[in-house]
Every structure is written in C-alpha cells, then in structure tokens.
Amino acid sequence: MLSVTEAAARIRGRMTRIGAEAVSIWDAGGRVLAANLVAARALPPLDLSAMDGFAARAADLPATLPVAGAIAAGHPWAGPLPAGAVLRIMTGAAMPDGADTVVILEDAQVDGARVTLPASRTGANVRRAGEDVALGAHVLARGTRLDAGALALAAALGHVTLEVARRPRVAILATGDELVDVTVEPGPGQIVDSSAHAVAALVRAAGGEPRYLGVVRDDRAATTAALRGALDHDLVITTGGVSAGDHDHVRPALAEAGIELELWKVAMKPGKPIAFAVAPSGVPVFGLPGNPVSTMVAFELFVRPALLAMQGATAIDRPRAPVVLPDGYDKPAGRAHYLRARLERDGATLVARVHPKQGSAMMTSMIGVDALLEIHAELTRVPPGTIVPAILLEAR
C-alpha cells in the first residue's frame, strides 16, 4: 500500500488546471484568482487625514492660530491652506495643499475661532498617497483564494470584475443497494445516503460545484454506465463499493469504462480502500469509501487538495500545528491513523481532546472537531503528553 504522502503526491501530479472566467466582484468570494492583479491607482489616492483634528504646517507650530474652515471626508478644501491659519479636518478627509501635519483634536485647545496647537512633526497623522499600494504594484498574485481582505483590496482598486478559475463541476455517485435518498423512510436493511451530503458540502467549501447523480445499485453494468455518464464533469467522486467484496463494483467498472486505475488502498485509518483513476479524457475519478467518516477524512487528505490544484490555488494544504495528546494512543503498526479531535489552548500550547468515538461509521466524531491528529504509520504507542502533528480544519 502507498503511504498517505505518496498517494497525495501521485494524485496532485495528475491534476491539470481548468479554465478561467470573469465574474462580478460580488460573486468572487472564495474563488481562485486566475491572473495577477495590478494596481491601476494608488492607495490612498491622495494624502488623507488619519485622525480628527487640525491640518496645519509643522513649521508654524507651536502656536495659537485662527481656524479658517473645516474639511469633511468627501469634501476637499478649495485652494491651499491659508497662510497663518489652520483648518479643522475629519478622519479620511483630503489634506489641503500646503498642510503637512494633523494635530489630533485631543491635543488642541479651542477658544472660539482660534486654536492653540503644540509642536508637531511633518507627516504626523497623515496617510500619504500610495503608502499602502503604489501605482502599478502587483497586489494579488494568480492563485490567491479571494477572501474578505482580498476582495476589499480589489474593490478599493476599482475592479468591478475579476478573472477567476472556473468552478470545477464535480459529479457525486453513491453506490449501494442499502442506500436511499434522504426523502425516503429507510426500510429493513436500508440507510440514508448521508455521505453524498457531506461530500457536496466539502466540494462547495473547496470551490467546486457539486452535482449529485444519485445512487447506483450494486450491479457491474449499472456502475459502468454511471461512471461513463459522469465523465462530462471535471471530476468524479464515487462513495462505497471500492473495497474487495463480492458487491464492490467500482474498480472493475472503472476498467470496463476504460478508466485507468492509478492507485488503490492507502495505508491509513479511516479511509484505506480509496481508489484514484484518470479517464482518457483527463477527468480524475476518486473512489471513496462508503462509511461517512472515511469518506470525509479521505476527501480532506486527497480530494480537497486536488480540487484546489485544479483551480490553480497556491495555498492547497491545510495548516498544521504541533499539539499535545494528553491521553496517549495505542495502535498496530502499518497504517497512519487520523484521529478526530477538538483543540484547546493552554497558554502557548495546543491540547488535543480526542473524540471518544473514532469508528469510521461514527458520524458524531466529525461534529465539533477542528483537527485531524496524524499518528504515523510506524508508531504503535504514543505515550500520554506526546506532541503529535495536527491538520487544522475549519470548526465543525
């Protein structure tokens, strides 16, 4: 069996970038930038007051001077700062010509139409034109995933539309005679196809567009036909039917559909019976296990990075951190274990509280957790208090 690292590297090496499209900045949140963003204007565009106070010439201070008027944000002063005077100025207002400092309101002593100001240095409380972004600067690199900060910057620079990677269209195929839709009351021996809903949510979070194609029964011909029919998508995910049982038809169906299997089984728990293949057209196909937890863990380790790579994202992997495992952990050698846990901070230390239910069918183990603890394959015993690596997830 391949290690998780080997399998992830092999999968990532087979990903190719999808095309780009222009979208409104209002619809660009979470998308991956497909072209470098260059500043067509400076930020700020001109010198602005950083505080409420008085615009003055530093060379005139300290002094008691007349207040010649007031400047509000969005209402520039017409003309230069009058000689021997100051102007009342609000935060964000344009600095008048001739003024080079702002004395904050709290340091001023106002007496009617005159004000006494202390000494001030040139540039104090002034936001200089271009001090944040210079004209022509490369501000956002291709491959950046557009979060709130990136969108605010793009808007400030006047970008009404942004060129982003197209959302990968992801086909989701569930397999298994025991599965029914969530709208159906399960009969004897039946369960709701819950994994499909988890996968769809994870696909959306990774920037993809999930398309649920329903449940395929445990039949070789039906599975082959469903796989062939799903190849008009950018990526295909199947759940269940990927092991070696008599009713596991995904791997032979891949072969019958002309889709070359590139790996099967990874030395991990949960999620060992994962398959990865690439169709002649270049469409990647992931065969994920049927148990919901195995499905979600395998998605985090392999499918999420693949989807981000397809979009050209530069930040693909989840952040990691060393955490303390207070209770220790025992396991057989041979497979890496991924424990669902919640992290707590104890001063400068992160402490992992492992969910008490770690079985691959225990869906509650994915609730309220924000980390996967990685217990390496060769380990058999992790003593209490050991520091282990943790993959940091979004809080669930």
N, C-alpha and C positions, 0 to 999 in steps of 0.2 A: 504493500500500500504506500501511496505517496504521503509525505508529511503535509501539514496544512500549508507551510511555507512553499513547498514545491508545487502543490496544486494551485495555490493562488498565483504564483509566478507564471505557471503554464497557461492559466486562464487569461491573465492580463496580457500576455504576449500575443493572444489571438484576437484581441479586441481591435476594431477599426473605428475611426471616428465617423459619426453620422453627419449629415448636412446641417446648414445653418439657416436661420430665418430672421427677419426683422420683426420685432414685436414692440408694442407700446410699452413705455417705461412702467405704466400701471400694471402690466401683466408680466413683468420681467423678474419678479421676486423668486429666488431660488433657482433661476436659470443660470446656465454657464455661458459666460461671455465668449463670443467666437472671434472677436477682433480686438486688438488693443484700443483703449480709449485715450484719446489725446485731447488736452485742454485747448479749446478754441477761444477761451477767455481766461483771465487771471482771477484768482480768488484770494482775498476780496478783489473786486474790480477796481477799487479806488481806496484811498485812505479813509478809514472809518473810526469813529469814536468807540472805544471798548467799554466805556462807562458813562453814567450820567454825571455831568459836571460842567466845566467851563473850558472852552477852546481858547488857547492863548499862545503867545510867543514866549518860549522859555527865557529868552534874553530880557523880557520885560519884568520878570518876576525875581524876588517877591515884590508885591505892590498892591495898592488899592486902586482899582480901575473901574471905569463905567462899563455897564453891561449894555452892549449895542443892540441886542436882539437875541432871538432863540432859533435853534435849528433842531427840527424833529427828523426822525428816520423817514426817508422818502421825500423830504422837502429840503433840497440843498439850499444853501445861502447864495443869494445872487451877488457875486462880486467877492473881493478879498476881505479878510478880517480888517476892520477899520483900525487905523493907527492909534495906539494908546488906549485900546479898548479890548474887551473880551466878549465872547458870545456864549450864552447858555447853550449846551448841547446835550442831546439824549443818546443813549446807547444805540449804536448802529447807524447814526446819522453821519453824513459825509463831512469830512473835515474841510473847512473853508480854506481857500488859498491864503497863505501867509501864516496860518496857525500850525504849530509843530508839537504841541503838547496839550494834554487834557488834565486839569486838576479836578479830582473827584469831588462831588458835592459835599461829602462829609468833611473835607479839609478846607472848605471855603466858609468865610464869614460874610453873609449877605446883609447889606444895610440899604434897603430901598433899591435904587437903581445902580448902586455901586457894590463891589465885592472885593474883599481882601483875600488874596491868594498867597500861599507860601511859594518858596522856590520849587521849581520842577525841572526835570531833565528833558531834553529833546526826545520826543518819541514816547514819552510816558503815556500809558493808557490809550495808545493809538494802534489800530490794526493796519499795518502797512499793506498797500496794494501788492498782491501776488505773494504775500508771505506764507500763505497756505499752499497755493498752487500757482506756479509760474505759467505764463502763456506758452503753449507748445509742449508742456510737460506730459510724459506718459503717466497717467494717473491710475489706470486699472489695466492689468495685463490680461491678455487672452487666457482663458482657462479659469478665471476668477468666478466663483459662485456668488451671485449677486444677493447680498444680504441687505439689511436696512441701511448700514453705513455706506455701502457701495451705491445703492440707489439714491441716497441723499446727495452724494457727491455727483453722480451722473446728472441728476436734476439741476443741481446748482450750476453745472457747466452747460445746461441748456439742451441736453439730449432728450428729445421727445420720443425717439425710438432707439432701440438697441439691437445690435446683431448678436444673436444667441444661438447656441446649439439647439437643434430641433429636439423636442421631447422624444426619447425612444418609445416606440409603440411595443408594448410587452404583452404577449399572449399568455394567459394563465389557463392551464389544462389540469383539472383534477382527475385522478384515476381511482377506481374502486367501486365494486358492486355495493359496498356498505354505505356509500355516501349519498346524502340527499341535500337538496337546497335548504337554505335557512327558512324558507317559507313553508316547508313541509314538516309535519309532525313525524319524527322518526318512528318506524315500525320495529318489530323484533329484529335485532342484529344490525340495525342501521344507526348511523350517526350523522350529524350535520357537517357539511364540508366547511369547517372553520378555517382551515389553513389558507384557503383561497382569499379570505377576507384579510388575514394577516399579510399575505404576500402583496395584495393590492395596495394596502396601506404603506408597506415598505417600498414598493415601486414608486408610489407618488412621492414619498419622502426623499427618494434618490433622484428625483427629477423626471421619472418616466411617466408614461400614460398607460395604466393597466387596462387590459381588455379581457374580461373573464369569458372563456369559451365553454364553460360548463363542465359536467362530469362525464368522463369516458368510462364505459363499463369494462370489466376485466375480460377483454377479448382482443386477441392479437391484431386481427384485421381492423377492428374499430380504432384501436390505438394508433395503428399505422396511418389510417386515413385521417385521424385527427391531427397527428403530427404534420402530415403533408399539408393539410389545410391551414395550419398555423404559420407556415413559413412565409406568408406575406407580411409578417410583422418584423420588427427589428431584432427582437429577442424572444425566445420561447421559454417558459417555465412550466414544467410538469411537477405535480406533487403526488407521491405514492407510486407504487408499482415499479420501484427502481432496484429492489433487492434481488434475491436469487430464488424466490419461492415459485411455486407452480403457477401462481396467478399474477406474477410480476412481469408485465409485458413491455415495459418501456424500452429496455435495452434491445431486445430482439426487434421491436417495432422501429427503433432508430435505424437498425441495419436494413430492414426491409424498405424503409423510406429513403435509403441512400444517404443517410446522415452518419458520418464517420465518428465513432466514439473515441474520444481522446483521453479520457480518464474515467475510472470507476473505483470507488471506495477511497476514502481518505482516512488516515489514522487519527481520528478524532471521536469524541463523545460529548454530546449527541451529534448525529449527522453523518455517521460513517458511510452509509450507502448513497453517496452523491455521485451523479454522472454528469459529464460535460462532453458535448459534441458540437461540431460545426457543420452546418449543411453546405453543400457545394456552392450555394449562393452566398455563403459567408454569414448566414444567420446563426448566432450562437444558441444552443439549446442546453438548458440546465434541467437535469432530473433530480429534484429534491426529494428527501424522504417524506413520508406521509404524516408522521407524528408532528403536531403543530410546533412544538419546541424545537425539534430537529430541523424543521423547515425554516424557522426564524433564525436559528443560530447559523445554519448553512448560508442563508441569504446574507446575513451580516458579514460573514467571512469571505464570500465569493461573489455573490450576485451584485450587492451594492457597489463594491469597487469596480466591477465590470461595467455597470451602467454609468458610473461617473467617468470612467475611462472612455466610454463611447462618446460622451459629451465633451471630451477634451478637458475635463477638470484637472487642475494642477494639484489640488488637495483631495486625495482619494481615500486615504486610510483614516480611520478613526484615531483620535489621540489616545495615547496610552499613558499610564502612570503607575509607579510602584505603590502597592498598598499592603497593609498588614493583614494577614489572615489569622485572627486570634485563636481559632479553634483547631487549626491544622486540618489535614486532609489525607486520607489513605486511598490508594488506587492501585490496580495492576499496571505494570509497565507495558508499553507498546502503543498506547494512544494518548494524545493530548486531551485533557478534559477541560470543558468550558463551563464554569460554574456561574449561575446567575446570582448576582449579589447587589446589595444596596450599600453605597459608600457613606460613611460618616467621617467628619473631620474631628480629630483630637489634636488641637494645636496645629502644628505643621504637618501632622501625619494623617493619611487617609486610612481608615479602618474599614475592612470589608465585612458586612453582615450577610452571610450566605443564606439564600432562601432555603427553608427546611425541606422543600420538595424539589428534588433535582431530576426526577424521571422525565423522559422525553415526551411523555403524554401529559405531564402536569402543567396545564396552561397557566395556572395561577403563579407559576415560577417566573413568568415574564411580566407580572404586574408589580409596579413599584420598584423595579430594579433599574439601576443605571450603569451597570458594568458587567462584563464577562471576565471572570478571572481565568487566566490561562495557566493551567497546570501542565507542565511539559511532559511529553510522551515517556521519556526515560525515567521519570520520578515514580516512586512507589509510596513514599511517605513525605508529607510536608509537616514538619513539627509546628506546634502552636507558636504563634508570634512570628512566623516566617514572612518575609516580604516577597510577594509574587507580582507579576505583571497583570495589569487590568486594562481591558479595552473599554474606553469610556463611551457609553451610549447616551442617547437622549433619554431623559427620565421617562419611565413608562408608568 
